[in-house]
Structures are given as C-alpha cells and as structure tokens.
Amino acid sequence: MTLSNKMIDRLLAGYKKPEDLIGENGLLKQLTKRLIGRVLEAERVEHLGHEKNKPVTNPGKNARNGKSRETHKGDFGELPIEIPRYRQASFEPRIVTRHQTRWTAV
C-alpha cells in the first residue's frame, strides 16, 4: 500500500510546528499506537480463527480475555499499548513479543 499525497495532506492539515508531528501527542506517536493496535487485533483474529463477538470456532475453544496495558519505549518516547490476552495464553504476538519493552524502529 502506498500513501497518496492527498492522504498525507489530510494527516498534516493541522501541522504548525515540529511538536505536532514528533511531540508527546504528535501525529507520529498517534499513528504508531493505532497501527500497533490494529496489527495486534489482526494477529488475534488470525490466531483465534474468528472475529470479535463471533462464535468460538477453534478446536481448543480459546477465546479473548481482555487486554493488558504495557508501556514500550522507542525513538518516539514511551508508548502505552494494549496487548490482547487469551483464556489459554497460547498466543505470541509477532509485532510485540512477550516481555519486549523497547522498539528500535517501527
């Protein structure tokens, strides 16, 4: 997927100073958090074999069991994210591995 100039223009519509992009609540941090969350949810669906609020269809009857909050550190500062939990604890996320607390690049 490629980002169009129009999409980038929409993302930068409120840009006035560097902090709007790379600051504590800047666009880069917001995008990183949202992208990581979406990837974790996609990994969860792949692992369980069903979408949220759908019947449990996997052989072990493994199901969602909430989320844990973790803070990860990286070049962008600290980023709080929510890691999915499962009843059987059989899932190992690929984008954020267990006990990982630092990103060198995203």
N, C-alpha and C positions, 0 to 999 in steps of 0.2 A: 504494500500500500504506500502511496506517496501522498504527502500533504500538499494540497494546492495552495497557491499564493492567496487565494480568497479565504481559505480556512485560517491560514496564518494571520492574515489581516484581521479576521474576526477575533482571534485569540489575543492579538495585541491592540485591540481597539482602545482599551483604557490605559495603555502604556504612557507613562510620563517620565519615569526615572528608572535607573537600573534596579532599584529595590522592588519595583513592580514585577520584574522578571525573575530576579535571583534572591530576593529578600525572604525573610521568615515566612511570609504568607504569599510569596510571589508565584507567578504562573508556573515556573519550573517545578516547584515543590508540590503545587496542587496537581499538576499533570502526572508527576511521578506517583503520588499517592493513589490517584484514581486509576492509573494504568496498572499498578501493582494489585490493587483490589480487584480489578476486572480479570486479571490473569489468574489470581488465586481462585476466584469463583469459577472460571472456566476449567481450571485444573480439578476443582472439587466435583463439578458436573461430570467430567471425564472419568474420575476415579469411582464415583458412586454409580454412574450409569443412568442418572435421572436428574431432572431439573428440580428446583425448589418447589415445594408444595405438590409434587407428583408422587404417585405410589412408589414405594421402595421395591426395586426390581432386581437388585444384585443378589447373588446366591447367599452371601453371609448376612443379609439384612442390615448391612452397615448403613447408618443414617447420620444426618447432620446433628451436631450437638453444640451449637453456638459458635462463638469466636473468642479468641484470646487476644488481648492487646499487647503489642510489643513495640518498642522503640528501636529503630535501626539508625545507624549513623553512616554518613557518607559525605561526599564532597559538598552536598547541598545542606548539610547540617543534620539535625535529628528529624526523623520522620516517624510519627506514630502510625502503625498499621494494624489491621485486624487479621489474625491468622485463623482460618477455619479449624474447628475441632470436629471429631467424629466419635461415635459411640465406641467403635472398636480400635481407635487410634492407629489405624493401618495406613494412613495417608502420609506421604512425604512430599511436600511441595517442591517443585523444581526451581521456581524463581526465587524463593526464600527458603533455604534449608533449615531444618531444626537447629536451634541454638545459634544460628547466624545472627550477629548483631551489627555487622558492618558491611556496607557495599563499597566496592572500589570504583564501580561505574555501573550505571543503569542505562 
